[in-house]
Amino acid sequence: MSRRVTIVRPGVPAPPAAPGELVVSFDEFTRWLRRGTVLKHVARHGEGRLLVHRLESAGRPLPLALALRVMSRGRVAVEDVRGRIRRLTGSLLLRWTAQLATEPFRIRALLRSVERALETIETADHRTGRPPPILNLTASPLYLRTDLSFGVRAGGSVAHISGVLNELDRFTGPVKVLTTDDIPTLKSGVEVCLVPPAEAFWNFRELPTFLLNDAFDAAADAAIGRRRPAFVYQRYSLNNYAGIRIARRHGVPFVLEYNGSEIWMGRHWSRPLRHEALSRRIELLNLSSADLIVVVSRAMQDEIVARGIDPGSICVNPNGADATRYRPDIDGTAVRERFGLRSMVVVGFLGTFGPWHGADVLASAFVKLLQEQPARASAVRLLLIGDGAMLAAVRRILTDGGAMGAAVLTGLVSYENAPEYLAACDVLCSPHVANPDGTPFFGSPTKLFEYMAMGKGIIASELEQIGEVLEHNRTAWLVAPGDVSGLAHGLRCLIDDAELRRTLGAAAREEVVARYTWRAHTQRIINRLTQVSSLKAEVSIKSQARLEM
């Protein structure tokens, strides 16, 4: 029995337990449910607390709230990392339960309202005579982050969003951002408006994403009123078409950042979407409506061109790095001290452990390295920085292979703290694997450019863009994707040759500073947008002239 039980939502750092408190991660709590051990906690705790990132983005956590109510004899509440509290009273739980009971009967009406909104956009876009959008770079661009991920402090999305936003006002007026959550490492001067998600349909897969469209529409009106933005830039997320409507209403360009098909990712990396046909329609509408589509790789360009998108509307723009944040002179001594790595050669991996990252391949290669040369276990360490879906498999591979004692798993590290962890490493690994269905790998790994900026020796998969950005034996050591033996050999070469690590790292740093900073990335977007807008205006003038003849 404890004074309080605290369940910690994913993405929220677990707090130290107070005296008499039991702190449980969301994953651990779901294991309680699967095993039935949750029954042992019924009425066993004084109070219950659900710890979330922000109260505004907590949604309607009814199942967790009811579980806490059953486990606790006293007060139950939702609390966010700022210490703000919302009591989960009996009347609130009854209201949420009543909403949940009626919502299944309202799903059809919701989906029909979405279809009507799409029909309105499609009809307007097919009309002739719509004037070309007006681009005025002295005005403020409007940036939309519309996904339902909360408390994300690490990963490529964090780097990309802040990387673009921190550079955008070098080419435009002051930037305005509409977002569902805080954006880490955003510089001062960027105006941020938070758009909280609705509680309605919160307990149904995908349905909350449809509701965000109207929420962002209203937030845009409140943020900019009748003022015309320079353009609308949307980082595409599942089922969102708000950017199209806002851009059309103001007669400005719509820039779509497209990072891959949500339909494809659901089928291959997660689970198929429940409303897949509607989601596909929205995805294609975004692609066909955008004045400029920004993609990070040629493979992604080929994919959308095959779907009928005009190549002239696409800007292929690899990811980048903040070369002032990630740099060779950062001191990693404190991290080495913290994890007992003082005299070790440290092989590092940074990531969110997605299935495409190949962390399991790296773990197998490290096991092979130590099994072939057991003496290395006293001089080499594998530093795995981050957390995510594949971490359990990685841990199992290392344990079964007898290499866990030579590995350090740091857990989630925020984007702000990542550079000092990379600085603690001698070798950095990007062991990405091919797509499971044989289609070209469409990624542009942000970690790759951050590794390059650190000036460290890199081992990476020679896979699509990775093999185009890096050159074997000049800026990195490249291996075939998924090749455990080849990766183990590459590890051996870089572990044993400090001079090779130094020369590869120096060349990689020079390359990223010259070509792959976020400033260069953002400037390419603006340059291409200017070209596309000028071409559309020219075509419109010529068409008007022909009509008047």
Secondary structure, 3 states (H helix, E strand, C coil): CEEEEEEECCCCCCCCCCCCEEEEEHHHHHHHHHHCHHHHHCCCEEEEEEEECCCCCCCCCHHHHHHHHHHECCCEEEEECCCCEEECCHHHHHHHHHHHHHHHHHHHHHHHHHHHHHHHHHHHHHCCCCCCCCCCCCCCCEEEECCCCCCCCCCHHHHHHHHHHHHHCCCCCCCEEEECCCCCCCCCCCEEEECCCCCCCCCCCCHHHHHHHHHHHHHHHHHHCCCCCCCEEEECCCCCCHHHHHHHHHCCCEEEECCCCHHHHHHHHCCCCCCHHHHHHHHHHHHHHCCEEEECCHHHHHHHHCCCCCHHHEEECCCCECCCCCCCCCCCHHHHHHCCCCCCEEEEEEECCCCCCCHHHHHHHHHHHHHHCHHHHHCEEEEEEECCCCHHHHHHHHHHCCCHHHEEECECCCCCCHHHHHHCCCEEEECCCCCCCCCCCCCCCHHHHHHHHHCCEEEEECCCHHHHHCCECCCEEEECCCCHHHHHHHHHHHHHCHHHHHHHHHHHHHHHHHHCEHHHHHHHHHHHHHHHHHHHHHHHHHHHHHHHC
